[in-house]
Amino acid sequence: MFYREAGQYKTSYAADQAIFPVLQDRLGLIAILIVAFVVIPLTGNEFLLQAVMIPFLVFTLATIGLNLLTGYTGLLSLGTGAFMGVGAYACYKLATIFPQVNLLVWVVASGFFAAGVGVLFGLPSLRIKGFYLAVATLAAQFFLSWCFIRIPWLYNYNISASIEVPTRTLFGIPVTGPTAAPVTRYLVVLSIVVVMTWLASNLVHGRIGRMWMAVRDMDIAAELIGIKLYRTKLLAFAVSSFYCGVAGAMLAFLWLGAAESESFNINQSFLVLFMVIIGGLGSLTGSFFGALFIWGLPIVLRNAPGAFGLSITAATVEHITFMVVGALIVFFLIVEPNGLARLWQIGKQKLRVWPFPY
């Protein structure tokens, strides 16, 4: 009865093509937004906001960026961490050179610098794909990581070789720096993620998204029907890198409060890739599921045993996380390549015919 669609007739083409054609989906989205914007800020403590929600949203945005490239366009990338670093360092330099401009403007603008770098390293995709493209993006990861360490101009010649986030305000309220409240930073991050998710949803449901998916399914056939492969692939790299760049800027300025080159190493790239695989390739909803699972699993493993009077060390939690994530990656790649998002769709289909047999 939860997803019964009887009587929900579509009277126009626009209604039939709606992102959420079922009333229950629209109500569920409204409820989620109310919880995110109202309930969590009013009831959440500092740990929930700082250690759970903010990083979850940051990694969700990075996962959406990689999903647009890998899930929707079929181009594998192992340079997500580096593109996040480009956004973080670009935001830092812009905030230093133009301190009078609101920092949130530079957080978003830093994505354009990451997009430019992404297009540059996406040029090999015009000639190669698959494993060879993954190696090319891996080379970009190593090269950019080297730049973050060896070019002191990027971090203003700081002795610590790290990004030092200044205090900036919005309408007189600190949003970055040590004086910024976690609830303020959470609301800023949430607003950016919601807006950019809405933009990504419109992209993938429009002409550009159909072009990406055509290239993913069979690039030769896509070219035969008139799709320009080089433009489509480079656009995918640009948009993906833009999202990753904004996520990297938020990671440094709105979550950690400081960052160094190790914050954007190859481990970060693999982490985001695991979120895409487990959440579901070619699904924006799966990006949220994957980020929530990968980031939330260690927190649950660390705190759940305490409720039963047990203690578990951080090293044990890390080992269990690696084993569980590795097993799930193998499981989803073999059994359900579309990840948690597909399981959620199957669950909704069963609810539509409940209590009758499926």
N, C-alpha and C positions, 0 to 999 in steps of 0.2 A: 504493500500500500504506500510505501514511502515514495516511490518513483512512478506511480500510476499516471499515465499520460492521457487517459480517456478524456475527451473534451477539449484538449489543448490543440486546437486546429490552427494551421498556418494559413493566413489569408493573403500573404504577400511573399514575394521572392526574398525580400530583406529579412522577414521573420523566419523563413525557412533556413536561411544562411546565417542566422544569429549564432554567436559563439556559445551562448547558453540558451538553447531553444526550449529547454524544459524548465518550468516554473520552479521546481524544487532546487535546481542548480542555482538559479538566480537568488533564491532566498538563502541558500547555503552560503553563497559568496558574500551576501550582505551580512550575514551573521558572523562570518569569519572576519570581515573588515571591522565590524563593531567590536569584536573581541580584541583585535589587534590594536585598534586606535583608541579604545576607551577602557576596556576591562584590564588589559595587561599594564598600561601605564598607571592606572589607579591602584592596582593590587600587587603588581610585581615588585619584588625586592631587587636590590642592586645586583645580586648574583644572577637572577633570572635575566635581567636586562643586559648586563655587561658580559656575562660568560655564556649565555645561551642564545638570546634572541638577536642581538646585534651581529655576532659572527654567523649565525644561521642565515640571516638576511644577506649579509655580504657574500657568503659562499653561494647562496641561491642566485644572486645576480651573475656571479662568475660562471655558474653552471648553466644558466640560460644562455650566456654568451657562447660557451663552448657547444651547447646543444644546437644553437642556430647553425654552427659550422659543421659539426659532426653528425648530429641527428637529422637535421633538415637538408643539408647539402651533401652529406656523405664524405666530407674531407676531414681526415684524422689529423689532429694537432696535439703536440706535446709541448707547446710553448705557452700555455695559459698563464703559468706563474710569471714568466718574463713579461708578458703583455700587461699583467696586473702591476708589475714593477714599473713599467713605463708610465702607466697612469699615476702611480704614487709619486714618482720622482718628477714628473711633469707638473703635477699639482703643487709640489713643494717649491719648485723653481718659480712657477707663476705667482704663488703666494708671496714669495720673497721679493720678486721684481715689482709686483703691483700689490703692495700691502693694503692699499686703500679700497681695493675691490673685494666684495664679499667672498669669503672662501668657498661657499657652496657653488658659486659660479665657476670657480676653478676646478672643483671636484668633478663637475659635469664636463667642463671644457677639456680636462685632461684626457677624457676618452677619445677626443679627436686626434691627439698626439699618438695614442696607442693605436688608433685606426690607421694612421699613416704608416706606422712601423709594421702593423699587421699586413697591410697591402704590399709593402716592400718584401717581407718574407713570404708572402703568399704568391709571389710571382712564379716560383717553381711549380705551383699547382697547375699552371697552364700546360706543362709538359709531363708531369709525373703525378702519380696518385698512389693510394694504398700505403704500403710499407715504406716506399721511398719518400713519399710526402711526409710521413711521420718522422723519418730521419732528418729531413730538411728542417722541419719545425723544431726538432730536438736540437739541431745546430743553432737555431735562433735562440733557444733557451740558454744554451751555454754561452753564446756570444754576448747576449744582453746581461746575463749574470756577471760576466767578466767586466762589462762596462760599469755596472753598478758598484763594483769594487775598485776598479782601476782608474776611474775618471773622477777625481775629487770635486770637480766643478758641480757635479750632480748633487752632492750633499753639502755644498757650500764650504768645502774644505774643513768640515768638522773633524776634530780629533777622534771622535768615536766612530766616524764614518757611517753615521746613521742620520735618518730624517728626524728632525726635532720639530714637533708640531707646535705652532704658536697658538696663543689664545685669540680666538675670533668670536665675534658676537653676531647675532641676528635679532634685530629689533631690541637691542640692549641685553639679550640673553646669551650667555656664552654657549657656543655649540662645539667648539674644539678647545683643546688645552686641558690642563689639570683642573680648572675650575668648572668645566662643563659637566652638568649633571647627567647621569646615565639615561634618565628618562628623556631628556632633551635630545641627546644623540640618537637614542632609539627611534624617536618620532621622525627625526630627519632622515635616518636611514630607511625607515619603513616607507616614508612618503616617496623617496627616490625609487625604491624597489617597486612600489605599486605602479607608479607612473611608467617606468621603463618596462615593466611586465605588460602593461596595457599596450604600449607601443609595439613590443615584440609580438603580441597576440595579433594586432592588426597587420603586422608585416607578414606573418606566416599564413594568415587567412586571406591575403590579397594576392595580387599578381606576382609580387616578388617571391612570396613563399611558394607559390606554385612553380615558379621557375627553379627555385632551389630544390624542391622535391623532384622535379623532372630530371635535373642533373644528377641527383642522388640515385634515382631508380635506374636510369640508363642515359649516360651523358651523350652517347652517339645519337640515340633517338631524339634527345632534346635538341641537339644541334641541327638535326634534319628538319625539325618542325620550326626552326627559326630562332631558337634561343642562342644568344651569344655566350659561349662558354666562358671566355676570358672575363667578360664583364660580370657575369653572374658569380663566378668563383671569387673574383677580387672583391665584389660587393659583400659576399658572405664573410670573407676574411676581415673586411673593414668593419662591418657591423658587429661581428663577434669580438674583435679586438676592442672596439669602442666599449662594449659592455664590460669586458674584462678590465679595461683601463679604469672605468668608473668604480668598479668593485675594488680594484687595488688602491685607488685614492681613498675610498671609504675605509678600507682595512687599516690604512696608516693614520688617517686623520680623525675618523669617527669611531674607531674601535680600539686599536692598540695605543694610540697617542704618540707613537714613535715607531720607526721601522728601520731595519737594516737589510742588506742584500740577502741574507739568509731567509728573510720572510717571503722571498719570491723565487725560491730555488726549484729544482726539478721535483721535489717532493710535493710542492704545492700544485704543480701541473698534474701529477698523478692523482692527487687527492680529488681535484675537480673532475678529472676523467672518471674516477670511480663513482662519483656522485651522478654523473650522466648515465653510466652503464646501469647502476642499480636503480636509479629513479626511472629511467626509460628514455631511449633514444627517440628523438622527434616528438617530444612532449614537454610543454611548459609546466604542466602540473607535475610531471615526473621530476623536473628540476627541483621543485620544492620538496618532493618526497625524498629524493636522493640526498639533498643537503641536510634535511632534517635527520635522516637515518644515520649518515656518516658522522655528522657532528654530534648528534644526540646519543649515539651508542656508547662512546666512552664515558659520557656524563652519567648515563643510567648505570653502567657497570661499576662506576666508582661510588655511586651513592646508594644503589639498591641493596647491596649486602648489609649496609649499616642498619637498614630497617629490620633485618632479621638477626641482629647482633653479631654479624660476621665482619671481618676486616679483610681488605684486599689491597695490595700494594699498587702503586702507580705502574710499576713495570709489568705486573700481572695483567692489569687492565689493558695496557698497550699490546701485550702479546695476544690476549683474547680478542681484542679488536681486530688485529691483523688476521687472525685465523677466521673469524666470523665474516669479515669483509671479503677475504679471499675466497672462502667457500661460496658466498653469495654471488660474487662475480662469475665464478664458474657455473653456478646454478642458473643464473639469469641468462648467460650467454648460450647455454645449451637448451634449457627448458623454456624460458620466457624472455626472448631478446628485448622485448618492450618494457621490461622492468616492472617496478611497483605501479607505475601509471596504468599498465595493462591489467594488473590485478584489481585495481580500483574500478576500472571500466567493467570488468567481469562481475564484480560485486554489485555494481549498479544495475547491470542487466538482470541479475538474479532477483534483485529487489523489485524490478518492474513486473515480474510474473509471480512473485510470492503471493500466496502460499502454494501455488500450483507447481508441478514439476517443471524443470527447465529443459 
